[in-house]
């Protein structure tokens, strides 16, 4: 199974916000950190906001932040929101016409594998991903942004 680019960057947005939890994150900063287009990130942001994983703050000093603690956002939550299809084989599709569909061992094994994949994702959170790299703030350039920001 291969996750979409949208899912990959949705997780990256959440990880950036988790690493930058003491202030609002701005899409241009996130886009620069990952060298991806701002327009692409705005597209990904919408389902994250709709499902409460991210909050937006409008205005001149606006930005985005996590909608709930990073420790409460599992990787499975993100995958479930951003992936449209988990059909690993043709027989997963509703309109499949295989004569073995109701008693196929292959279908059963693939469903078991998919469920195991989901179980592993459910055990890991965005907080886990950020904690796994103690220098994530430096890697994403967040520390540099804070040094350049004018004192309030």
C-alpha positions as a Markdown table, in Angstrom:
| # | Residue | x | y | z |
|---|---|---|---|---|
| 1 | Unk | 0.0 | 0.0 | 0.0 |
| 2 | Unk | 1.2 | 3.5 | -0.8 |
| 3 | Unk | -0.1 | 6.6 | 1.0 |
| 4 | Unk | -0.8 | 9.6 | -1.1 |
| 5 | Unk | 1.3 | 12.8 | -1.2 |
| 6 | Unk | -1.6 | 14.5 | 0.5 |
| 7 | Unk | -1.5 | 12.2 | 3.5 |
| 8 | Unk | 2.3 | 12.6 | 3.7 |
| 9 | Unk | 2.1 | 16.4 | 3.8 |
| 10 | Unk | -0.9 | 16.4 | 6.1 |
| 11 | Unk | 1.3 | 14.5 | 8.7 |
| 12 | Unk | 4.1 | 17.0 | 8.0 |
| 13 | Unk | 1.8 | 20.0 | 8.6 |
| 14 | Unk | 0.7 | 18.4 | 11.9 |
| 15 | Unk | 4.3 | 17.6 | 12.9 |
| 16 | Unk | 5.4 | 21.2 | 12.1 |
| 17 | Unk | 2.6 | 22.6 | 14.3 |
| 18 | Unk | 3.4 | 20.2 | 17.1 |
| 19 | Unk | 7.1 | 21.2 | 17.0 |
| 20 | Unk | 6.0 | 24.8 | 17.0 |
| 21 | Unk | 3.4 | 24.6 | 19.6 |
| 22 | Unk | 4.3 | 27.8 | 21.4 |
| 23 | Unk | 3.2 | 30.0 | 18.6 |
| 24 | Unk | 1.0 | 30.0 | 15.4 |
| 25 | Unk | 2.5 | 28.4 | 12.3 |
| 26 | Unk | 2.1 | 30.1 | 9.0 |
| 27 | Unk | 1.6 | 28.2 | 5.7 |
| 28 | Unk | 4.5 | 30.1 | 4.0 |
| 29 | Unk | 6.8 | 28.9 | 6.8 |
| 30 | Unk | 5.6 | 25.3 | 6.6 |
| 31 | Unk | 5.9 | 25.4 | 2.8 |
| 32 | Unk | 9.4 | 26.7 | 2.9 |
| 33 | Unk | 10.4 | 24.1 | 5.5 |
| 34 | Unk | 9.3 | 21.2 | 3.3 |
| 35 | Unk | 10.0 | 23.0 | -0.1 |
| 36 | Unk | 6.4 | 22.5 | -1.3 |
| 37 | Unk | 3.9 | 24.9 | -2.7 |
| 38 | Unk | 1.7 | 27.0 | -0.4 |
| 39 | Unk | -1.3 | 26.3 | -2.6 |
| 40 | Unk | -0.8 | 22.5 | -2.1 |
| 41 | Unk | -0.6 | 22.9 | 1.6 |
| 42 | Unk | -3.8 | 25.1 | 1.7 |
| 43 | Unk | -5.6 | 22.3 | -0.2 |
| 44 | Unk | -4.5 | 19.7 | 2.4 |
| 45 | Unk | -5.3 | 22.0 | 5.3 |
| 46 | Unk | -9.1 | 22.0 | 4.6 |
| 47 | Unk | -9.9 | 18.5 | 5.7 |
| 48 | Unk | -7.6 | 18.8 | 8.7 |
| 49 | Unk | -9.6 | 21.9 | 9.8 |
| 50 | Unk | -13.0 | 20.2 | 9.0 |
| 51 | Unk | -12.1 | 17.3 | 11.3 |
| 52 | Unk | -10.7 | 19.4 | 14.1 |
| 53 | Unk | -7.1 | 18.4 | 13.8 |
| 54 | Unk | -6.0 | 22.0 | 12.9 |
| 55 | Unk | -7.4 | 25.4 | 13.8 |
| 56 | Unk | -6.9 | 28.5 | 11.8 |
| 57 | Unk | -6.6 | 32.0 | 13.2 |
| 58 | Unk | -7.3 | 34.8 | 10.7 |
| 59 | Unk | -5.8 | 38.2 | 10.5 |
| 60 | Unk | -2.5 | 39.9 | 10.1 |
| 61 | Unk | -0.8 | 37.8 | 12.8 |
| 62 | Unk | -2.9 | 34.7 | 12.0 |
| 63 | Unk | -1.8 | 31.2 | 11.2 |
| 64 | Unk | -2.6 | 27.6 | 12.1 |
| 65 | Unk | -2.2 | 25.5 | 15.2 |
| 66 | Unk | -3.2 | 22.0 | 16.3 |
| 67 | Unk | -6.9 | 21.6 | 17.1 |
| 68 | Unk | -6.1 | 19.2 | 19.9 |
| 69 | Unk | -3.0 | 18.0 | 21.6 |
| 70 | Unk | -0.5 | 16.2 | 19.4 |
| 71 | Unk | -0.6 | 13.2 | 21.7 |
| 72 | Unk | -4.3 | 12.8 | 20.8 |
| 73 | Unk | -3.8 | 12.7 | 17.1 |
| 74 | Unk | -2.9 | 9.3 | 15.8 |
| 75 | Unk | -1.4 | 8.6 | 12.4 |
| 76 | Unk | -4.5 | 6.5 | 11.7 |
| 77 | Unk | -6.6 | 9.6 | 12.3 |
| 78 | Unk | -4.7 | 11.5 | 9.6 |
| 79 | Unk | -4.8 | 8.5 | 7.2 |
| 80 | Unk | -8.5 | 8.0 | 7.7 |
| 81 | Unk | -9.2 | 11.7 | 6.8 |
| 82 | Unk | -6.8 | 12.1 | 3.9 |
| 83 | Unk | -7.0 | 8.8 | 2.0 |
| 84 | Unk | -10.0 | 8.1 | -0.2 |
| 85 | Unk | -9.5 | 4.4 | -1.0 |
| 86 | Unk | -8.1 | 1.5 | 0.9 |
| 87 | Unk | -8.8 | -1.1 | -1.8 |
| 88 | Unk | -5.7 | -3.3 | -1.9 |
| 89 | Unk | -7.1 | -5.4 | -4.7 |
| 90 | Unk | -9.9 | -5.4 | -7.2 |
| 91 | Unk | -12.0 | -7.7 | -4.9 |
| 92 | Unk | -12.1 | -4.9 | -2.3 |
| 93 | Unk | -14.2 | -2.8 | -4.7 |
| 94 | Unk | -18.0 | -2.9 | -4.3 |
| 95 | Unk | -18.6 | -3.8 | -7.9 |
| 96 | Unk | -16.1 | -6.7 | -8.1 |
| 97 | Unk | -17.4 | -9.6 | -10.0 |
| 98 | Unk | -15.1 | -12.4 | -8.8 |
| 99 | Unk | -17.0 | -15.7 | -8.2 |
| 100 | Unk | -14.8 | -16.3 | -5.0 |
| 101 | Unk | -15.5 | -12.9 | -3.5 |
| 102 | Unk | -17.4 | -14.2 | -0.4 |
| 103 | Unk | -15.1 | -17.1 | 0.3 |
| 104 | Unk | -11.7 | -16.0 | -1.0 |
| 105 | Unk | -8.6 | -16.6 | 1.2 |
| 106 | Unk | -6.7 | -13.9 | -0.6 |
| 107 | Unk | -9.3 | -11.3 | 0.2 |
| 108 | Unk | -9.3 | -12.4 | 3.8 |
| 109 | Unk | -5.5 | -12.2 | 4.1 |
| 110 | Unk | -5.4 | -8.8 | 2.5 |
| 111 | Unk | -8.1 | -7.5 | 4.9 |
| 112 | Unk | -6.1 | -8.9 | 7.8 |
| 113 | Unk | -2.9 | -7.1 | 6.6 |
| 114 | Unk | -4.8 | -3.8 | 6.1 |
| 115 | Unk | -6.3 | -4.0 | 9.6 |
| 116 | Unk | -2.8 | -4.7 | 11.0 |
| 117 | Unk | -1.5 | -1.6 | 9.1 |
| 118 | Unk | -4.3 | 0.5 | 10.7 |
| 119 | Unk | -3.6 | -0.9 | 14.2 |
| 120 | Unk | 0.1 | 0.1 | 14.0 |
| 121 | Unk | -0.8 | 3.6 | 12.7 |
| 122 | Unk | -3.4 | 4.0 | 15.6 |
| 123 | Unk | -0.6 | 3.3 | 18.2 |
| 124 | Unk | 1.6 | 6.2 | 17.0 |
| 125 | Unk | 0.8 | 9.9 | 17.4 |
| 126 | Unk | 2.0 | 13.1 | 16.0 |
| 127 | Unk | 3.6 | 13.8 | 19.4 |
| 128 | Unk | 5.5 | 10.5 | 19.0 |
| 129 | Unk | 6.8 | 11.5 | 15.5 |
| 130 | Unk | 8.1 | 14.9 | 16.9 |
| 131 | Unk | 9.6 | 13.4 | 20.0 |
| 132 | Unk | 11.5 | 10.8 | 17.9 |
| 133 | Unk | 13.6 | 13.7 | 16.5 |
| 134 | Unk | 14.8 | 15.9 | 19.4 |
| 135 | Unk | 16.2 | 18.4 | 16.9 |
| 136 | Unk | 13.0 | 18.6 | 14.8 |
| 137 | Unk | 12.7 | 22.4 | 15.4 |
| 138 | Unk | 16.2 | 23.0 | 14.0 |
| 139 | Unk | 15.6 | 20.7 | 11.1 |
| 140 | Unk | 12.4 | 22.6 | 10.1 |
| 141 | Unk | 14.0 | 26.0 | 10.6 |
| 142 | Unk | 11.6 | 27.0 | 13.4 |
| 143 | Unk | 14.4 | 28.1 | 15.8 |
| 144 | Unk | 15.8 | 30.4 | 13.0 |
| 145 | Unk | 12.3 | 32.0 | 12.6 |
| 146 | Unk | 12.0 | 32.7 | 16.3 |
| 147 | Unk | 15.5 | 34.4 | 16.3 |
| 148 | Unk | 14.5 | 36.6 | 13.4 |
| 149 | Unk | 11.1 | 37.6 | 14.8 |
| 150 | Unk | 10.9 | 41.0 | 16.4 |
| 151 | Unk | 10.3 | 41.1 | 20.1 |
| 152 | Unk | 6.7 | 41.9 | 21.0 |
